[in-house]
Amino acid sequence: MPEQRIATSAFDDSQLASSTREILLQDIDFVAEKVADKSYIELKKKYIPLNSGKFKSNDQQQSTPSNDEDTSQSEHHHDGIPLPKVVIYPESSIKLTWSKVMPIGAGLANLGNTCYLNSVLQCLSYTPPLANYALAEEHKANCRKIGFCVLCELQSHVRRCLKFNGSSVKPWPIVNKLRSIASHIQFGRQEDAHEFLRYVVDGIQTSCLAAYPK
């Protein structure tokens, strides 16, 4: 009986492989849709392709844009995204590498379940464009944020960390203002690093926009 079951199983596997091969090797002919899908047409109206300026269809290349189209194109980047009304920090001023060679900065002391906070601060402190901006003290000199300013405190933190190389610092100035960054975050409790980062970035944006009318 066992030999018979083995033979039957081998036959079934062989038959399955043969049937599968036959199905997979069949040609599939796709028939073009005669009537366009309405949902697809509506979706095309909602979204703007980011590469619309780089790649044009034959119809777009053959057509001559009108004056209105010229005005519309001048108000958009080549990727189709509208130009900002106000440029806070021009792209030409952003340097992606360190402005100067910096020594290894200070570590951060754990003040009681502040690992999430320390990891976020270390990542931000060693992001060259942000660190260059902080070291130049450009924001602090012109800050118009009333009350606690995340960017001012972050700028001070970056300068403090890069100054005391080879040692450790306690990030009390930021820990003491946790509730100002996110009202639900409590000192001494484990929190999520990614969530904290999002609130810090939101705070940075609020600080930068404080000098501009809404």
N, C-alpha and C positions, 0 to 999 in steps of 0.2 A: 504493500500500500504506500509506504513513503516514497518508493521509486516512482510510482504512478503519479503521485501528487507533484513531485519534482518535475516530471516530464510535462505534465499539464501546465504547470506554472511557467516553464520555459517556453511552451507553445504560445501561451497567452501573451507573454512579453514580446515574443517575436511578432505576433499578429498586431499587437498594439503599436510597436515600432513601425511596422509596415504601413498601417493605417495613418499614423501621424505623419510619416514622410510623404505619403500621398496627398494629404491635406495641405501641408506646408509648401509643397512644390507647385500647388495650383496657382495660376496667374489670376490676379485680382484686377478687374477693370473698373476704374472709377468713372462714373458718368457725371459730367458737369451739370450743375443745377441750373435749370432754365429760369426759375424765378428766384430772385435774391431773398435771402432770409431777412425778414423785417427786423428781428432782434439784432442781427449783425449790423444793419444799416443804422439803427438807433445808437448802437455802441460806438460806431465810427463818428457819430456827431458829438458824442460826449467827450472823447479823448483826443488829445493832440499827440501825434508821434514825435518822440524826442529827436529823431534823426530826420525830420521832415525837410530840413534845410540842406542836408548833405546828399540825400537821394531823392530824385524827382522822377516821376513817371514820364512816359513819352508824351502824354497829353499836356502835362505841365511844362515840359521843355519846349513844346511847339507853340503854346499859347503865349501871348504877350501880356504882361501884367499891366493893369490900369494904374492910375494915380492913387486910387484908394488902396490898392494892393501894395503899392510902393510904401505908402505911409504905414500900413499895417506891418509890413516886413521890417521897417526901420524901428518899430517899437518892440521887436522881438529879437532874441538871440538867434543864432543859426539853428539852435536845438528846439525852437518853438516856444520857449518859456519867456513870458513877458519880462522886460527889463525892470529892475527895481526902481522905485521912485527916489529913494535915498540910498547912497552907498556909504555905509558907516566906515568900512575899512577896505580900501581899494585892493584889488587882487594883486596889483603890482607891488604892494608893500608887504605881501605875505612871503616869508622865506621858509621853505620846507625843511631846511637843514639848520643846524645850530649856527648862530651868528659868530660864536667863538668857541674854542675848545673849552669844555667845562669839566672839572674834576667830578668824581663820583660824589653825589650828594648824600645827605643824611638819611638815615632810616627813620621810621615812625614808630613810636612806642605804642603798644596796645594799652588803651586806657580803660579797658573793660568791654569786651565784645565790640570793639571798633575796627575789627579786621576789614569789614566791608568798606568802611570810610577810608582806612589807610590805603587799601588797594586802589580805590578810585583816585585819591589824591596823588599817589605815586604815578599812576598812568598819566594823569593830566600834567603833573610837574615835569615829566620827561617826554612830553609831546612838543617837539621843537618849535613849531609856529606859535603855540600858546606860551611856551616858556620864553621865547624871544620877546613876545609882546609884554609879558609880565616883568621881565628884567628891564625893559625900557621904561617902565612905569608910566606909560602913555595914558592909560585909563585913569589911574589914581589922581593924576594931576588935573584931569578935566571931568571928574565924576560929578554927576548931578543927581545921583540916586539919593533920595531922602531915607534916612534910617540905615539899616544893615545892607551892605552891598557885597554880594557873593564874589564879584570879580575883584573888588579891592582886597578882600580878605584872601582870596586865592593868589593874588599877585604878591601879597606879603608872605604868604606861605611858601611860594616857589622861591622867592629870594632868600628866605630863611633856610630852606632845605639845601639849596645849592651853595650857601655860604658856609654852613657847618658840615663840611664833608668829613666822612669817616666816623661820624658820631650819630646820635639819634635825637630827634626832637619830639616834643609832645604837642600834637595838634589841638591844644585846648581852645584857641581862638575860634576854630571852626566847630569843634564839638559843643562849645557853649552856645552856639547859635544854630544848633540842629533844628529846633522848632521853627526858626525863621526860614530855613531852607525847605523843610517839609514838616507841616504841623503834626503829622501822625507819627513821625519817627521819634523814638524815645532813647535817651542815653542809657546804656547798660543792657539793652535788648538786642538780640541778633536781628539784623536787617539784611535786605537784599542789595547787593552791590550795584546791579544794573538799575534798579529802581532809584537808588540814591544818585547815581550818575545822571539819570534823566532829570531829576529835580535840580541838580547843580547846573546842568546845561540850560534848563529853563531860567534859573536865576541869573546866569550869565547874560542870557538874551534880554531879560528884563532890565538888567543894569545898563546894557549897551543902548537900549531904546529909551532910557529915562530922559535923555537930552533932546528927544524928538517928540513933537506933538503926535497924538494918536490920530 
